[in-house]
Amino acid sequence: NPIDWEFIELNPAHERHTGLINEELIGKRISEVYPDIESRWLDFYGKVALTGKPGRMEEYNKNTGKYYEVNSFCTTIGYFATVFTDISDRRLVQQKLTEAKEKAEAADNLKTAFLNNISHEVRTPLNGIMGFAELYTQPDNSEAEKANYMEILEQSTERLLQTITDYMDISLLTSNNQTVNLKKIEPAEIIRNTAHKYVGLCRKKSLEFSMILPENADELIIETDKELLKKILNHLLDNAVKFTITGEITCGFTMNDEHITIFVTDTGVGIAAGMREAVFENFVQENASVHRPYEGSGLGLSIVKNIASLLGYDLHIDSIKNAGTSVYLTLPLHKTLSPAEPPQILKPFAQTPKKTLILIAEDDPYSLSLLENIMFLLNIDFIVALNGKQAVDLVEKHKDITLVLMDVKMPDMDGLKATRIIKNLRPKLPIIAQTAHALAGDQQKTLEAGCDDYLSKPIHKSELVNMLKKFGIRIPG
């Protein structure tokens, strides 16, 4: 019986690793030295002694925190040897290799998910755009059919733009390149303005929409990044409308002396308990199959989580499957209630001349053609610059230019540099940035360069008209 075997020789390593004194162990039985020896060790030694074949196993010693390879074998009749080899470093290397392999596989799976997702989320709206653009041109279309085709074109375009924006946002956030521009804002105003478009969407789905704000909501001023907060609200409200079939959606905020908690609740499909953390990961929807009933990139809540972390917000989600979801965003209040800041007054610009002349600075032929056609429809005179240097030269030459539509990215001289020079020449000349750079933070860059406002591409006629009116441009008719 192995428990009765006696120690006859031990090397110095045994003493180092066990803390026992070898001289005191000579002649003692295993049962005396290790009275609590586990049965698996006795089975291991007994098998080696019985078969005469060497045995091998790996062992973790919790006292030393090391891994050992144990090799046992019979030497001559009546003698038995066991060799312990420290393999901790080898195990560590193996563990790192295993972790690296798992990370590589996860990265490969993420890449596959990304490629599959982007292919679907780009091709689907493109299919709508290209298909219905072709149908729209058919000569026998009725006015009702044209209106229907145009609505589908607009919806497909918006979906494609949102997909591209989501991919750019998550790229900036996960690479730690997202900038933060803190300003004093009124959260009540942000919530009202952001929620406005979702009222109509809820009406189309026969959903109730309500907003709950504290009695003194309009007096509250907080310091945060306005654009990033709007992005969070848009994603939360978009999800609420998307995943709610019947019932209602509610948004608003509550407050105390230390915090403001913004919330969006719905009576939608809810999230299973096991998926509440997973839905904040990239490209994840609870129903991830190819037959999932809801469109989208699966990045919305991941973007929300990353922005919340970036701004130091606490994000919490409560959800019951088939009974709705509530998302809470808690912001610290650095100050108590403050008087609302006076409304921003439009910068004083020069009196609009009797004749309007707009400078369009744009190098892309299709974007230029769009703006030119809008100007023709509005019956507004314009001149064109194909780069920043030409824009500066034309402003110097034509003192009757009323407003500048400035593309940001142009050859020879970019739009922001041109804006700085023009503002030195004519400080009160309104300059509107129009750019395909439409991420959070881009607007701030244009304003810092001296632009008076900002339009992101693609530019809609209605948005451009409202912008022109804002800066005193009279629209004929």
Salt bridges, closest charged atoms under 4 A:
GLU38 OE1 - ARG40 NE 2.72
GLU58 OE2 - ARG56 NH2 3.24
GLU58 OE1 - ARG91 NH1 2.95
GLU59 OE1 - ARG40 NH2 2.74
GLU69 OE2 - ARG56 NH2 2.87
GLU69 OE2 - ARG90 NH2 3.15
ASP86 OD2 - LYS66 NZ 3.64
GLU105 OE2 - LYS101 NZ 2.67
ASP108 OD1 - LYS111 NZ 3.62
GLU121 OE2 - HIS120 ND1 2.98
GLU121 OE1 - ARG159 NH2 2.94
GLU121 OE2 - ARG292 NH2 3.43
GLU151 OE2 - LYS204 NZ 3.99
GLU158 OE2 - HIS460 NE2 3.59
ASP166 OD1 - HIS235 NE2 3.57
ASP169 OD2 - LYS231 NZ 2.98
ASP218 OD1 - ARG192 NH1 2.78
ASP238 OD2 - LYS242 NZ 4.00
GLU281 OE2 - LYS305 NZ 3.78
GLU286 OE1 - LYS321 NZ 3.20
GLU295 OE1 - ARG159 NH1 3.02
ASP318 OD1 - HIS316 NE2 2.79
GLU362 OE1 - LYS457 NZ 2.81
ASP381 OD2 - LYS355 NZ 3.57
ASP393 OD2 - LYS389 NZ 3.27
ASP407 OD1 - LYS457 NZ 3.28
ASP452 OD1 - LYS347 NZ 3.51
ASP452 OD2 - LYS423 NZ 2.86
ASP453 OD2 - LYS470 NZ 2.40
